[in-house]
Amino acid sequence: MTKIYSILLLVLLMFSCKDETFIDIDDNNSTPDSNFNFGNTVQRNFQGVVLDINGNPVSGATVTIGSNTVQTNFKGFFTFKNAGVKENFALVKVTKSGFIDGSRVMVPTSGINRVNIMMIPATTMASINSGTTSTVSLPNGTKVKFDGSFKDASGNAYSGSINVALYNLAPSNQYLTELMPGSLLATNAAGNARMMETFGMVHVQLTGSSGQKLQIANGHTAEMTVPIDASQTSVAPNTIPLWSYDENTGMWNEEGSAVKVGNTYVGTVSHFSWWNWDAQFPQAILKVTVKNPAGQPMVNTRVTLKRSSQTYETYGITDNLGVVTGIIPANETLNLKVYDICNTIVYTSNVPPVAVGTTMTLPDIIVTSTGNQYTIQGNLKTCTNTDVTDGYALLRPATATNFFQYLSVPVNATGNFSFNVYSCTANPQFILEGYDYTNLQTSGEIPFTANLPVMNFPNVSVCNSLSEFISYKIDNQNVKYVLGNINAQWTGLTPTSPNAIPKQLRINSTSTAGNAFYMTQNNMLGVPGSFNTDYVLEFSGGFFNSSTGSVVVQVTSFGAVGAYIDFTVNGTYTDSSGSHTFTATGHVMRDL
């Protein structure tokens, strides 16, 4: 596995446990309602990690399930407790400025559902003009031809330049499951729920000269061309349905078709979102439980499925109970594989056909991992030495190589926790961390070497608060973190006052250890907004100001003294070594 799975799961900065009402599938003017069996509303737990396409954590992203919202922490980690979803359908949405909206649809289990999402940058590939036929292409042959007619969000005709962000997601991409929106669950033109096999996806985003979102004008279309993956050329049908993704419902909707032209598919669309070239099949649900020979659950284990003619595997991840449930093609035999932590296939079999619209529960799958087994157990205590009754223990290898090595379990009523884990090497090094939801405190990281089959950690004190952080990244370097004392002040008179000194937002780290960060933003009015002039940034590894940099400082929340200021910085700067990209995220308490 590449570094793209290297991410640390640390303490959560924000957490929500309110009950919520799941967003119902709304009426859609272009497609009928889906006949998918969503089931009743239930309460389920979720946790996950949000990364960018380079495997770096996306901090400060907004994660939503229904009406419930949390923010990813500085390691891209998030959690929901008792989220209201449907028995057979949970939609998790992630948004952050500068990225294409991400989402994941799953059939939730009764355990802790793991969600892995990778966000794609909304990178402008070309600038075109209204009133002119234009074509925007990617190096792999993906292209979109525009007829020059566009509208804004209010439906008014737009005239001017248009920035086009274009992204192609190939079926052979090893991170297809993490990158694609929703799932492969769809509603066809007849209103029937379908499971799909993708032959390629494309996302198009249009923005005007002022950054406003645009669409194709009413009555007009654009022609889209997507290359057929080399592994699918021989099985690609001559005509294939086109599907658009509805971000509100988490479903793909059938809208027209595309034809095979050489080694590409060509079709026309009347609006932009994600588009998918997919074969469709009736759907069913499959439930799988994976255990070791001792009957203990195999946690965060990858279970894959593949149709006989399919060229790639789709997969799910077992929860803390060893269970994974997913939507599958009905009425056909599927090949199932289980991979262990060492990425070794430890089980394979064929799943018999499942009737349309029904759920099949397989007998428990018993596997023997190729790794060494360890039991990590202990007890969490509050600052007053009472049991933590509402919390989690988090465990990861000191050097992680993929998503599936990050584990978490809830404590029981007396604060006890237990992990059954595997390692590809003997005497592995782990990092343990306890978390108390009630008091929003953490034990901090506890590194240790597992030199015994059973490692005991009695009375782990969970007494540390982590209320502030700043993370930043230069080019493709590793993300740097500022975790010491941070000072945030808003000083000066408002710019409209007579003889005013411009209001200045000043944020700087005061710790003498670790990475340093200093930022000033002048003419700051004390409300959320975007700023791209009159700033200075200094940090470990660089310096720039509004003369040598071109960045946007986005303040998303501006609290009173004692509350929090949340901000991001995105852009480029130039120094003696050349041009660099710079991103930063901060969650700091306002001191003045």
N, C-alpha and C positions, 0 to 999 in steps of 0.2 A: 504494500500500500504506500502511496506517496505521502508527502508531508501534508497533503490536503486534509488528512484526518487528524493532524496533530493539534489538539486543542485542550486546554485545561478547563476542568469544571470546578469553579471556585464558588464562594459564597454568593448567594443571590442578593442583588441590591434592592429589588422591588418584588413584592409578592402579593397576589390577590387570591382570596379564598371565598369571595361572594358567590352565592348561587346566581345562576343566569338562565335566561331563556334562549334556547337555540334558535337561530334564524331559520324560519320556515322557508321552504322552496317557493319562491314567489312566482306569480303568473308571468309568462314571457310572451310578448306579442308575436315572436317569430317561431316559437316552438311550443308544443303542448306541454302540460305538466308531466313530470316523470312518474311512471308507475312503480318506481323503486320502493321497496319496503324499508322505509327509514326506521320504523319501530317507535317505541315510546321514549319519552325523555328520561334520561338516567343521569346520575352523577358519576363522573369519571375523573381520574388524575392524569396529568400530562407533565412531561418535562422534556427539554430538548436543547439543541445547540443550533445557532445560526452562524454560518460561515459565508465568506465571499468565495469567488471561484478560485482564488489562490490558497484557500484553506485557512485564512485569517479570521479571527472572531469578528462578528459584526455587533459591536456594542451599541446600546441606545436604540436598538430597533424596537418598534412597537409590535407586540404579538397579541393577537385577538382571537378569542373563542366566543362567539355570540356577542354579548354586551360586555364581556369581561376582558380587560386589557392589562398587560404587564410590559415591562421593558427588559430587554436582554441586559445582563450585567457586562462588566468589562471583559469577560471571557466568552460572551455570546450565549450565555446559559439563561434559561428561563424555566418557570414551573407554574402549573395551575393545580389547585386542589379543589376537588368537588365541583368541577365545571359541568354545567348542564348541557348535554349533547343528546343525540339520538342513539338508540341501541346499535344501529348498523351504520351510523354516519356521523363523523365528527370533522368539522372544517376548522383548520388552524391557519390564520392569515398573518403575514409579516410584512411590514412596510418600513421603509427608511428612505429619506431623501437621497437621491443619486443612484438608487437601485430600482430595478423592475420589481413590482410587488411579487412576493412569494407566498405560497400556500401549500398545505398538505391536507388531503382527505384520507381518512382511515376508518376502519371498523374498530371502535374502541373496545379494549378488553376491560375486565374488572380490576386489573392490576395498574401499574404505573406505565402509561403508554409513552414510548420513546418517539420523539419527533426530531428528524434531522433535515434541515432546510439549508440550501445554498442559494445565496442571492446573487443575481446577475447585474453588473453595473449598467445603467442606462447611458451607454456611450454613443454619442453622436457620430454616425458613420459618414454623413454627407449633409449638405445644405442645398435645398432646391427652392424654386420660386413658384408661386401660384400662377395660374394662367399658362403654364408651359408643361408639355409632356416631358417627364423625367423618369429615369431609371436609376435606382440605387442597388448596388451589388456588393456581395461579399466574395472573398477570394475563392470559396469553395463552390461558387456558382449559384448560390441563393440570390434572388433578385426580386425587386418589386418595381412595377411600372405604374406611375401615377399619371392621371390625365390632366392634372393641374387645378382641380376644383376641390376646395376645402371649406370647412366650417368650424366655428369655435363651439365651446360648450353650450352656448345659448342658441345654437342653430343658425347664427348669422354668418354670412359669407365672409371668408377671410382672404385678405390680399396682402402679400408680402412674402418674406422668406420663411422657410420651414426647415427646422432641424429634424433629421430622421435618425432614430436609433433602431438598429436592425440586429437581430440575434437569431441564429439557427441552432437548434438542439437536435443532434443526430441520435438515432436509436442506439448506435454503438458507443455513445459516450458512457464511460464507466460510472459516471455520477448522474445518470438519467433520472433515477428515482429521487435524488436530492434536489435536482435542478428544475424539474418539470412542475408546473402548477397542479394543484389538486391531486388527482389520481388518474387512472384510465377508465373511470366510470363516466358514462355518457347517457344522454337521452337522444334517441333518434327522431326522425321527422314524424313518426307515428306515435311518439310519446312513450316508447318502450325503453326501459333501462338496458344498457348494453355495456359489455366489457370490451375494450379495444386493444388492438395491437398497432402500435404507432409505426409509421414509415417516415417520420420527421415532423418537427414542430418549428414554428417561426413566430417571433414576437416583433411587432412594429409599434413604435411610439413616435408620435408627431408633436412637436412643440413649436409655437410661434415665436416671433422676435422678442416678445416680452415674457417668454417662458410659459405661456398659456397652452393647455392641451388642445390639440386639434383632431379632427376626424375628416374622413372623406365626405364631401357634400352630398346631400340627399339626391338620389337618382343617379349617382355616379359610382364607379367601381375602380378597383386597382387589380392588376394582374400579378399574381405571385407565382414564382418558380422555385422549387426546392429540389436539390439533388437527391436521388435515391441512394441510400447507403449501399456500398459495394456488396455487403453480405446479404442484401435483400433483393438485389436486381433480378435474380432468377425466379423469385416467388412474388414479385410485385404485380398486382393486377393491373389491367389496362385502364380501368376506371376505379377511382377510390373516393369514398365520401370525405367531405371537408367538414371540420368541426371547429367551432369557436368556443373559447373558454369564458364562462360567466363567473367573474370574481365574487359576486354576491352569493351565488348558490354553491360554488365549488364543482359545478357540473359542466361537461362539454356538451354542446348542442349541435346537432347535424344541420349544416347550412350549405347545400349544394354539393358539388363534386369536382374532382380534378382528373385530368387525363394524363396518361403516360406519353411523354414525348422524349424519345431516346432514353436516357438514363435520368430523366427528371419528371416531376409531376408539375402540371401547370393548371391553375384555377383562378377564378376571379372572386373577389370579396367586396362587400359593401361597407365594411367598417373594420377597425383594427382592434385587436387584443392579441391573445395567443391564438394561433391557428394550428390545427393538427391534421395530418393526412393519415387516416386510420381505417383498418378493416374492423368490422364490428361483429360481436358474437353475443348470444344470450348470456346472462350472468347468473351466478350463484355465489354462496359464501362458504368458505372453508375455515375451520378452526383446528389449529395444531398445537399440541403441547409437547415440549422437548424436555427430557429429564436425563440425568446421569444414572448409572447402574444402581446407585444408592437411593434413587427415587427423589433426588433433589432437583429443583428446576435449573435448567440451563438458561441463564439470564443474558440478555443482549446478544443472542445467537441469531445468525442470519439463516433464514429459511427461504429458498428460492423455488420458483415454479417456471415451467417453460412448456409451451405447446410443442407438438412434434415438429411443426414446420417453422417454429419461431427461431430467430437467430440470436436472441439475447435473453437473459434471465431477468425476471422481475422478482423482488424480494420483500419480505417483511422482517421485523426484528422482534424477538420474544421480549415480553415484559418481565417484571421481577418474579412472576409466577411461572415463567417458562412458556407463556402462551402467546401466540400470534394469530390474528384473525384477518382475513382479507377477502376481497371480491375477486372471483375467478371466472374464466369462461366456462359455461355450463355444457353438458352433454358431450364432453370429450375427455380422453385420458390425458393427464398432465404428468410431467416428470418433476419430482420433488427432490431437492438436495438440502442437506444441512451442513453448514460450514462451521468449524470451531474457531477459537480465538487465533489459532495459527494459520487460518485461511485454508485449512485442510478439509476436504470433503469427508465427513465422518458417517454420512448416511445418505442413501439414495433409494428411491422407490417410485412406482407409478401410482398416481391417485386415480381411482376409478371415476367414471363420469358422474357428475352431480346434476340432479334435475334442476330445471330452470326455476329460479326464485326461492330455492330451498337452501338450508344450511346443513353441511356435513361436518361432523366432529370426528376426526381420526382417532384411533387408539393412541395412547401415549407413545411417543417415539423415544426409545432408549438409545443413547449414544455414549460412546467412550471417547473423550477428547484425547488428542495427541499431546496435550500439555500436562504440566504438573499441577495437581489440585491442592488448594489451600483453603482453610476456613479462617475468616477474619471476623472476630466477634467482640462485643463489648457493651458498654452502657454509657449513655449520655447523661450528664448532670448539669443543672442550671447553676447560676452564680451563688444561689443559696443552698446548694448541695441537695436539691430535690431532683427527682427524676424528670427528664425531658419527656413529656407525654405527647407532644405534637411536633415532630421534627423528622429529619432524615440523617442518615449517614451516607457520605459520598466517598467513593474509592476509585482510584485510578493508578495505573503504573506510573512510576517516576518518569519514564520515557514512553509516552503513548504513541501508537502507530495507526490507530483507526478509531472510528466512533464507537465500535462495539466493545472497547475495553473500558469504557466509563460506566461505572455501576453506582446505583443508589438504592437504598432500601429505607422504608419508614421504620421508625422505632415503634415498639409496642407500648402498652400502657405503663410499663415500668422502665421505659427508656432503653430497652435492650435492642441490639441489632446484630445481624449475622450475615456474612457474605460467603458464598461458595464460589471460588474463583479459580481460574486456570492461568498458567503462564507457560510460554514456550521455552523458558529457561529455568534452571534451578536457582533457589535463593533469590527471587526477584525483589526489586525495590518498589515499594508502593507509597502512596500518599493518601492518608485518611483525613477526613474532615467531617465534623458533626455540625448540624444546623438546628437551631431552635426557632420554629415558626412563631411561637407565642411571643417571645421577647426579641425576635429579629437579631439573633446573635449567633456567632460561629465559634468553633473551637480553634479556628486557624488550621493551617496545614500541619499534619503530623507525619513526617517521613519515617519509614521503617523498612527493614529488610525481613522478608518472610523466610526465616531460617528454620521454622518448625511447621509441621503440617497444620497445627492449630495455633493461631496467634490471638492472644487475649488482651483486650484494652478496657479494663474496668475503670469506671468513674472518670470518663473523659469530660473535662470541664468545658462547658460551652458558654464563654463569658466575654468574647470579643465582638465589638461592633465595628462594622466597616461601612461608614456612612458617606465617604467621598472617594472619588477616583478620577484620574485623567489617563487616557490611553492615546498614544499617537504612533504614526507609522510614516516612515520616509521611504519612498520608492518601494522596492521589494524586500526591504530589510524586515527583521522581526518586529512585531509590535512591542513598544516600550510602555511601561506602566509607572505612573506616579501615585504612590500609595501612602506617602507620608502626610504630614500636616499640610493643608492647603488653605490659603487665605484668598477670599473673594470679597472685593469692595466695589461699591458704586459711589463715586465721589464727584464733587464739582456742582456747579449750578446748571440748570437746564439751558440749552442753547438759545431759547427764546427770551431769557431774562436779560434785563439791561446789564451791560458790562459783564456778560456771563463768561465764566470759564466752562468750556464744554464738559458735559457729563462724561465720565470715563469709567468703564468697567475694567477692573484690574484683577487678574487671577494669577496667583503664583504659588509654587510649592515652597514651603519653609523648612523642610527637612534637609539636613546636611548629607543624608545617605540616599542612595538610589538615584534615579533619574530626576532631572530638574525640568521645570516648565514655567514660563512667564509669558503672559499675554495681556496686552492692553487694547481696548477698543474704544476710541473716542466717539463723541456725538451719539452716545447711547442713551435712549430715552426711557429706559427702564421697563420696556415691554418686549415680548417676543417679536422677532423679526430677523431679516437678513441684512448683513452689512458686508461691504466689499471694499471699503476705503478707510484710511486713517487708522491703521492698526500696526502693532509691533508684536512679533512672536520670537521668543528665545527658548531653546530647549536643548537637552543633551544631544548633540550631534548637528546643530544648525541654528540659523538665525535668518529672519527676513522681516521686511515691513511692506507697506503698501506700495513702495517704489520698486521693490525687487520681487514682490510676490503678486499672484493673481488668485486669491482665494475668497471664498464666501464663508463668513462667520454666521452660522445659523443659531440663534438663541431660541430654543423651543419652549422654555419655561423660565420665568424670572420671578423668583419668590421674594418675599419680604425678608428682613434680617432674621436669621435663624431657620429660614426655609431654603429651598434648593434652587440653584441655577443649573439648567441643562443646556449644553451647547455642542455643536459640531463645527469642524473646520474642514473644508474640502477645496483643493486647488493645486496650484503649482508655484514654485519659487525658483529663483536662479541665484547661484553663488559662484565662487571661483572654480568649482569643479563641474559646473554645468547646470542643466535644468533638472528639477526634482518634483515628484508628486508628494503631497502632504495631506494626511487626514488625521483628525483628532476627534475624540469624544470626551466630554466631561460631565460629571455629576458632582457638584460642589455646593457646600453650604455657604450661604451669603453671611459674611461677618459684619459688613457695614453697608 
